[in-house]
């Protein structure tokens, strides 16, 4: 991963003014980070970890990362073990560092992985990622393979009601039902140091819509990078950074 500095330039659209009473929930890719062909190639803005630590300290630790990445990948980006909903909420790490798994894995995982890897071999550029509970078929480097992969996954899990097919950004994911960023946000909001605060979530993808709705339903703000900002992680970073300016909180 490459470090790039955070700019605090003016953007025409910004989120609400953040206060100490807000609990922050942040997506990573497409929200705090620009997309790249693989997770390992993502450029991490220099100072991102320090900014997140400052924002967390302002609100007594009430900052969580909600991402499709694994916990290890999240920690590599943030440079600190923040509370997190990894793998779209399948793996939860609370403020004390304890790990929770709200739903079980599926018994068909190994067979589905083998089938997806065979399909990937026929489509150069397609990459299969096996997370602790879900499987992801990335086709950013082979966009023409997307429809066929989606149809294949849909047929493969048709008789497996315990899982669902998720359309992510240039990827298809098979994940257990019962997980999700919206449920993860609700889970955190019932526990310290998030309980009693006003939730603010920022995301950019279809996988973030349920968390956007959950934050709003709890009386907070569900923000979308393209609808509520200028459509870039730079705008989100500038907004977050402004909350650390003297006199802002």
N, C-alpha and C positions, 0 to 999 in steps of 0.2 A: 504494500500500500504506500502511496505517495502522499506527503503532507503538502497542503496548499493553505495559504493564509486566509483568514476570515476578513472580508471587507464589510465595513459598516456604512456603505454608501446609501443614499436615500432611495427608497423604492416607493412607487405610487400607491401600492396597496400593502397594508400591514395588518397584523392581527391586533386583538385588543391589548390594552395596557396590562401588563402582568403585575400582580401584587403577591405579597407573601401568603395570601390566603388561597392562591391557586395551586393545585396539584398538576404537575406537568407530565404528559404522556407523549412520547415522541417516536415516530417511525424513523428508520435510518435511510435506506436506499430510496432516492427520489425525493426525500424530505430534508435530511441533513447532508446527504451525499449525492453527488451526481452518479448516474448509472455508468457502468463499465461492462465489458463483455463477461467478466467473471468477478466474483466477490473479492478475490485476491488482488484484482487490478484497480479497485476503487481508490480514488485519490481522497485521502482524509485531510480536511482542512487543518492546518497548523493551529493549535490553540483550542481545538474542539473539546478535548478532554477537560482542559482548565475551565472553559466556559460552562460546560455541563456541571462540573463540580461547584462552581460559583452559584449557578442557578439552584442546584440541590441544597446548598448550604443556606440560601436565602429562605427556603421553605422547609427547613428541618428535615431534609432528606426526601421530600415528597416529589421525586422525579423518577420516572420509570421509562425504560426503552421497550417499545412494543414492535417487534420485528419478525420477519420470516427467517432471519438468520439464527444459527445456533448460538448458545450462550458463549462458547469460545470465540466465535466470530464477532459477536457484539462486544465482548471485552477487548478484543484486539483493536476495535475501532475507537471505543470510548476511553481506553486506558485506565479503567476503574470498574469494579464490579457493582454497578448500579442495580437497583431492583429492575427486573426485566421479565417480559413475557416473550420468550423465544419461540421460534418455530410457530409463529402465529398463535401463541398462547398455549401451546401444548406443554411447554416447560416453563414453570413460573419460579422466579427467585424472589423471595420477599426481602424486606428491608434488613432482616437479620442474617441474610445469606442462605436461608433454608430453601431447598428445592422441592417443588410440588409438581405432581403430574395429575391434572384434573380428569383425564380420560385415558383409556387403555389403548394399546397398539392393536392392530388387526392381525389375525392369524395368516392372512394371505400375502403379507408383505414380501416375503422372499420370492414367491412365484411372480408377483407383479414386477418386482425389481428385475428379475431375469428377463421377463418379456420386454420391459422398457429398454434394457441395455441391448437386447437384440435389435429392437427398432432403431436405437441410436446408431448402431453399427451401420445401418443402411442409409443414414442421413448424416454425412460429415458435418460437424459443427454442433450437433445436438449433444447435450451433456446431461447425464442423469446424476442427481444428487440424492443420496440416501441420508435423511436426517434421523433422529432417534425414533420418530413415529411416523413421519410422512416421507413421501417420495416426490421429487420434483424433476420434471423434464424441461430443461432450459433450451430454448431454440432461438435465442437472440442472434447467434452466428449462422443460423439456418432458418430464416423466417418462413420460407415456403413449406417447411415441415410442420408448422404449427397446427393447421387444420386436421391433418392426418393423425397427429399425436393426440389431439383433443378427442377425436372420434374414437380412437383406439382405447383411450383411458375410460371414456364414457361407457363403451361396451364391456370393458374388462371389469368394471366395478358395478355393473347394472344390478347384480344380485347380491351386493354387499351393502346393506343399508347402514352399516356402522361407519362407513366412510363417505366422503363427498369429493367431487372434482372441483377444484378451485382454479379459476382463470386469474393468473397473476400477470405481472409485466413481462411479456415475452417468455412465458413459462406456464406449464400446467402442473398443478400439485394435487396429489391424493393425500387427504388428511382425515384423521378421525373426526367424526361429528362430536360436537360438544366442546371443541376447542374454538378459538377465535379471539381476535383482538378486542372485540366488544365485551366478551365474557371476561377476558383478562382485566380490562379496565374496571369492570364492576367488582371483580375479585379484589383488586388492590384498594378500591374506594371503600371497601368494608373493613380495611385493616389500617393500623397506624404505619407510617405517619400521614397517610392519605385521607383517612376517614375525617369527615367534618370540613373538608376543603372543597373548593370549586374546581372540578376537573377541566383541563384544557388539553385536548388531543390535536396533534397535527399529523396528517398523512397525505399520500398522493395517489393511492392506487385503489382498485376495486376491493382489495383485501382490507383496506382501511375504513370502508364505508360503515361497517358495523360499529367500529369504535367511535367514529364521528357521531353516529346516531346515539350511542350509549352516553357519550359525554353530554350531549344536548339534553337527553332524557333525565340526566342527573342534575340539571340546572346549570350546566357549564357551557363550554364552547367546543364544538367539533369543527375543526378547520381543515380545509383542503388546499394543498399547495397551488393548484391551478385556479380554484374558485375564489380563494380568499387572499392570495398573495400574487406575485407576478409570475408564478409558474416555475420558479427556480429555487433550489436549495439556498442559493445566495440570499434571496429575499427572506427566507425563514431564519437563516443564521443572523442576518442583520437585525431582525425583530427580536430574536432571543438575546443577542448581545446588547441591545439597547436597554434591556431590563436590568443590566448590571451597571448602567451609568449612574453616577451619584445623583440622588434625588428622585430617581425613577420609582423606587419601591418604598 
